[in-house]
Every structure is written in structure tokens, then in C-alpha cells.
Amino acid sequence: MTRVWLPEPAQKTGGLPEGMVADVWTGGEPLPGSADEVEVIVLPFGVPEQLVAKVARLPRLRLMQLMSAGAEKIIPHIPPGVTLCNARGAHDPAVAEWIVGVIIAELRGFPRALAAQREGRWDFAPAQSVAGKHVLIVGYGSIGAATERRLDGFGVTIERIARHARPGVLGMEELPAALPRADVVILLVPVTPETTSLADAKFLAAMKDGALLVNAARGAVVDTGALLAELSSGRIRAALDVTDPEPLPEGHPLWSAPGLLLTPHIAGAVAEARPRAYAIVRAQLARYAAGEPLENIVNDRGY
């Protein structure tokens, strides 16, 4: 029998393939008594990094399966011989909806209208249409594709950039030339040494006046100080679901930055996210049990 650790009882996650037996591990200590037997761990949300490092070195562990797409905090703790897989695709609809939502909100001036409503003011002001805008997606993968599908009916032009060029998608070397063309720049890159502070002062200065920066990736891909300088000048606007630091401490200047729509890392936080993630987990466990190739492997490509 293959021993698996799940964040919830197997009946709540859709059951297990034949030949597997599960213990529940919610991410704390003490560890289940089967620590010397477990081969597959479905990592719960919010496990401290020191505990990730501990369980990743259990003697029979062969697969660490995430419930999230982001893996940058887990990768450094995965030893040779253990495969790390993410839940790529589980959160695509929710994150894409958030991206489209904040683009509409910012371009149509909803935050201004809401502020006026709270103050009891009738603040008529023209806004911008989404139609006709040039949208640049930086880090074009499954979430980028989901975003593009949802923007398809808005009459926008989509430009795509990814780590490596492929048909219809530019490589990262084309980013400097693409930035000045974009009315909206969407960040979806994973955190790597190459993408940390990707949106630095030079990046932001290359964006056109009045452009909107949308960060649904990780806070570390944006230089917070450089962004604050641009927002304070009023030259560009931003919508952030992630920040650096995170969570944003009380009194941080981002709270009051002009031209900023800020949400507390909720882009993927919808009721449907967990069932979608468990569907990916079930399919992955079935592949593991059958000896088939795994999907969404992240630790063999650096992110």
C-alpha cells in the first residue's frame, strides 16, 4: 500500500486510487505516526518553511504535491529524489477574473466613485474604455491564457511574453520594446532570481504615461520603492493583489498611495478553488498509483 498524507479525510477530497491509504495531516506538529512510511504528501496551505523542510526529508517521501500554483518558497527545501508538483490550473479562473475585474475597475474609475459615495458626493468624471486598449501579459502561461479568454470580448489587443519565445508569444528579451506599447501591463511571472524586482525603476519608466500595472504574481517581482515613486508622481496607476512586504504592515506608504487599487492576496480565494485543486490532486494520485508520468512538475525546471 502507498501511504499518502492529505489535508482532509480522503472522502472529502474525492477518494483515493486503489492501493493507496491516507492519513490526515493539517500542516502542524506532531506529525502523523506514519512519517517513516509516507510516499506522497499533499501539502496543506500555510505550512511554515521549517516544517516543509522537515517533512520533505522523510525517508520514503517521493512526491510533494501542492494545492497552489506558487512554489518558490517550497523549491529550496526539496531534496534530490523528491518530485515537487504544483496545482497549475486550479486557480486560473479565479485569478483571471480578478485581473479582468481590476482592469475594468481602474479604467472605469470605480474606486473614485466608491470614495465619493462614502463621502456623499456626486463626483461626475469621465473615465476610459477597456475597448481599444493594448494589454501586455508578462509571464504568459495558463493564467495568462485564461485572462486572455476573458478579455477576448472587450476589443483589446493582447501581446504575450514568456520566459521563452514560442509561436504567438515573445521571449523576455522583447520586454523593453513591448512595455511602451502597453496601456495595461499584467505580471504573472513566477519568482526566480531573474524575475525578482523585474518591475524596477527602469521597467516602470518604460511604461507609457497613464498605463496600469497589474500584479497577480508575487510581491517580490515589483520594486516597491520604485512603484511608490511612480504612483506618487501620478504618471502610472497600479492594481496589486500581492505586495512586498506581505502582509502589508500598518502605516506602510502603499496603503495611501495615489492611483493604487490594493487587495489582500485574494485573487485565487474563491469557494471553488479548493474543489478545483482537489480535482488536480486526485488526477495526480491516480497517475502516481498507475506509474504514469506526473504532471505540473516544477523542481526540474527551476520554477
C-alpha positions in Angstrom: 0.0 0.0 0.0 1.2 3.5 -0.8 0.9 5.8 2.2 -0.4 9.4 1.4 -0.9 12.4 3.7 -3.9 14.6 2.8 -5.0 17.9 4.4 -8.5 16.5 4.9 -10.1 13.0 5.1 -10.0 11.1 1.8 -13.8 11.1 1.5 -13.8 14.9 1.4 -11.2 15.1 -1.4 -12.9 12.6 -3.7 -11.3 9.4 -2.5 -8.1 7.5 -3.3 -7.0 5.2 -6.1 -6.8 1.5 -5.3 -3.6 0.6 -3.5 -3.4 3.9 -1.6 -4.2 4.6 2.1 -4.2 8.1 3.6 -3.6 9.8 6.9 -4.7 13.4 7.6 -2.0 16.0 8.1 -3.2 19.5 8.5 0.3 21.0 8.5 1.3 21.1 12.1 3.2 19.0 14.7 3.3 16.4 15.9 3.5 14.6 12.5 1.3 11.5 11.9 2.7 8.2 13.1 3.3 7.1 9.6 6.1 9.6 9.0 8.5 6.8 8.2 6.1 5.3 5.6 4.6 8.2 3.7 5.5 8.4 0.0 3.2 11.2 -1.1 2.3 14.4 0.8 -0.4 16.8 -0.4 0.9 19.9 1.3 -1.7 21.9 3.2 -1.8 25.7 2.8 0.2 27.8 5.2 2.8 25.2 6.4 5.9 27.0 7.9 9.0 26.7 5.8 10.9 25.0 8.5 8.3 22.3 8.7 8.2 21.9 4.9 12.0 21.3 5.1 11.4 18.7 7.8 8.7 16.7 6.0 10.5 16.9 2.7 13.3 14.8 4.1 11.2 12.0 5.4 12.8 8.7 4.4 10.3 7.3 2.0 8.9 10.5 0.5 8.8 10.6 -3.3 6.2 13.2 -4.2 5.2 16.5 -2.7 2.0 17.8 -4.3 1.0 21.4 -3.8 -2.6 22.8 -3.7 -1.3 26.1 -5.1 0.5 27.2 -8.3 3.2 29.2 -6.5 6.1 27.0 -5.5 9.0 29.5 -4.9 9.0 29.1 -1.1 8.9 25.2 -1.3 11.5 24.5 -4.0 14.6 25.3 -1.9 13.6 22.7 0.6 13.0 19.8 -1.8 15.9 17.3 -1.7 17.1 15.1 -4.6 14.8 12.1 -5.1 11.6 14.0 -4.2 9.4 15.4 -7.0 7.6 18.6 -6.4 4.4 19.3 -8.4 2.0 22.3 -8.2 -1.7 22.7 -8.9 -1.3 24.6 -12.1 -4.7 25.3 -13.5 -6.7 25.1 -10.3 -6.7 28.8 -9.6 -6.7 30.1 -13.2 -10.4 31.1 -13.4 -10.4 33.0 -10.1 -7.1 34.8 -10.8 -8.2 35.7 -14.3 -11.5 37.1 -13.0 -9.6 39.2 -10.5 -7.3 40.6 -13.2 -10.2 41.5 -15.5 -12.1 42.9 -12.6 -9.4 45.3 -11.5 -8.7 46.4 -15.1 -12.3 47.4 -15.5 -12.5 49.0 -12.1 -9.4 51.1 -12.6 -10.1 52.2 -16.2 -13.7 53.0 -15.5 -12.9 54.9 -12.3 -14.8 52.7 -9.8 -12.5 53.4 -6.8 -13.1 57.1 -7.3 -16.8 56.6 -7.5 -16.8 54.5 -4.3 -14.8 57.1 -2.4 -17.3 59.7 -3.5 -20.2 57.6 -2.4 -18.8 57.1 1.0 -18.4 60.9 1.3 -21.9 61.6 -0.1 -20.6 63.5 -3.1 -21.9 63.3 -6.7 -18.5 63.2 -8.4 -19.1 63.0 -12.1 -15.8 62.3 -14.0 -15.2 60.8 -17.5 -13.2 57.5 -17.4 -11.5 55.3 -20.0 -13.0 52.4 -22.0 -11.4 49.0 -21.9 -12.1 48.6 -25.6 -9.1 49.5 -27.7 -6.5 49.1 -25.0 -3.2 47.3 -25.7 -2.7 44.7 -22.9 0.7 43.1 -22.3 0.8 39.8 -20.3 4.2 39.2 -18.9 4.6 35.5 -17.8 2.1 34.0 -20.3 1.1 30.6 -19.1 -2.2 29.0 -18.1 -3.4 32.0 -16.1 -2.4 34.4 -18.9 -4.4 32.3 -21.4 -7.4 32.3 -19.0 -7.1 36.0 -18.7 -6.9 36.4 -22.5 -10.1 34.3 -23.0 -12.0 36.6 -20.6 -10.7 39.8 -22.2 -11.5 38.5 -25.7 -14.9 40.2 -25.9 -13.6 43.6 -24.8 -12.0 44.6 -28.1 -8.4 44.7 -26.7 -5.1 43.9 -28.3 -3.2 41.2 -26.4 0.6 40.9 -26.5 2.2 37.9 -24.8 5.7 37.5 -23.2 7.0 34.4 -21.5 10.4 33.0 -20.4 11.0 31.5 -23.8 9.6 32.6 -27.1 7.1 30.3 -29.0 4.6 30.9 -31.7 2.4 33.9 -30.7 4.5 34.5 -27.6 7.5 36.8 -27.4 10.6 36.0 -25.2 11.6 38.0 -22.2 14.3 39.7 -24.3 11.5 41.6 -26.1 10.1 43.1 -22.9 11.9 46.5 -23.1 10.4 47.1 -26.5 7.0 45.9 -25.6 6.5 48.0 -22.4 6.0 51.4 -24.1 3.2 50.0 -26.3 1.0 48.7 -23.4 -1.9 50.5 -21.8 -2.1 47.7 -19.3 0.8 45.5 -18.1 -0.1 42.3 -16.3 2.5 40.5 -14.2 2.1 36.7 -13.9 5.8 35.6 -13.7 7.0 33.1 -11.0 9.5 34.3 -8.5 13.0 33.4 -9.7 16.4 35.2 -9.4 15.7 36.6 -12.9 12.2 38.0 -12.0 12.8 39.3 -8.5 12.4 43.1 -8.8 11.6 42.7 -12.5 9.4 45.7 -12.4 12.1 48.1 -11.2 12.6 51.8 -11.8 13.7 51.2 -15.4 10.8 48.9 -16.1 8.3 51.3 -14.7 9.8 54.3 -16.5 9.4 52.4 -19.8 5.6 52.2 -19.3 3.6 54.8 -21.1 2.0 57.7 -19.2 -1.3 56.7 -17.7 -0.6 53.0 -18.0 -1.9 50.5 -15.5 0.4 47.9 -13.8 -1.5 44.8 -12.6 0.4 42.4 -10.3 -1.2 39.0 -9.8 2.2 37.2 -9.4 4.1 37.8 -6.2 5.1 41.0 -4.4 8.8 40.3 -4.9 8.6 40.9 -8.7 7.9 44.6 -8.2 10.4 47.1 -6.6 8.0 48.6 -4.1 10.1 51.8 -3.7 10.2 52.4 -7.4 6.5 51.8 -7.8 5.7 54.2 -4.9 7.7 56.9 -6.7 5.8 56.4 -9.9 2.4 56.3 -8.2 3.2 59.4 -6.1 4.0 61.3 -9.3 0.7 60.3 -10.8 2.3 59.1 -14.0 1.0 55.5 -13.8 -1.6 53.5 -11.9 -1.4 50.0 -10.3 -3.6 47.2 -9.1 -1.9 44.8 -6.7 -3.1 41.6 -5.1 0.4 40.9 -3.7 2.9 43.2 -2.0 6.5 43.3 -0.8 6.4 43.1 2.2 3.3 40.9 2.7 1.1 41.1 4.6 1.4 44.9 4.3 2.1 46.3 7.7 0.1 49.1 9.3 1.3 52.5 8.2 3.1 51.3 5.1 3.0 54.0 2.3 1.3 51.6 -0.1 -1.9 51.9 1.9 -2.3 55.6 0.9 -0.5 55.6 -2.4 -2.5 57.5 -5.1 -3.7 55.6 -8.1 -3.5 52.2 -6.4 -6.2 49.5 -6.1 -5.0 47.1 -3.4 -6.4 43.7 -2.4 -5.0 41.4 0.3 -3.9 38.4 -1.8 -7.4 37.3 -2.6 -7.3 36.8 -6.4 -7.5 33.0 -6.0 -9.5 33.0 -2.8 -12.9 31.7 -4.0 -15.1 29.0 -2.7 -14.5 26.9 -5.9 -10.7 26.9 -5.5 -10.4 24.0 -3.1 -12.6 21.6 -5.2 -10.6 22.5 -8.3 -7.3 21.9 -6.5 -8.5 18.5 -5.2 -9.6 17.5 -8.7 -6.0 18.1 -9.8 -4.7 16.2 -6.8 -6.9 13.2 -7.5 -5.7 13.0 -11.1 -2.1 13.2 -9.9 -2.5 10.5 -7.3 -4.1 8.3 -10.0 -1.1 8.8 -12.2 1.3 8.1 -9.3 -0.6 4.9 -8.4 -0.5 3.7 -12.1 3.2 4.5 -12.5 2.3 7.1 -15.2 4.3 10.3 -15.8 3.3 13.1 -13.4 2.1 16.5 -14.5 2.9 20.0 -13.3 6.4 19.1 -12.1 8.2 22.3 -11.0 11.5 21.3 -9.4 13.1 20.1 -12.6 12.8 23.4 -14.4 13.7 25.9 -11.7 10.2 27.3 -11.0 
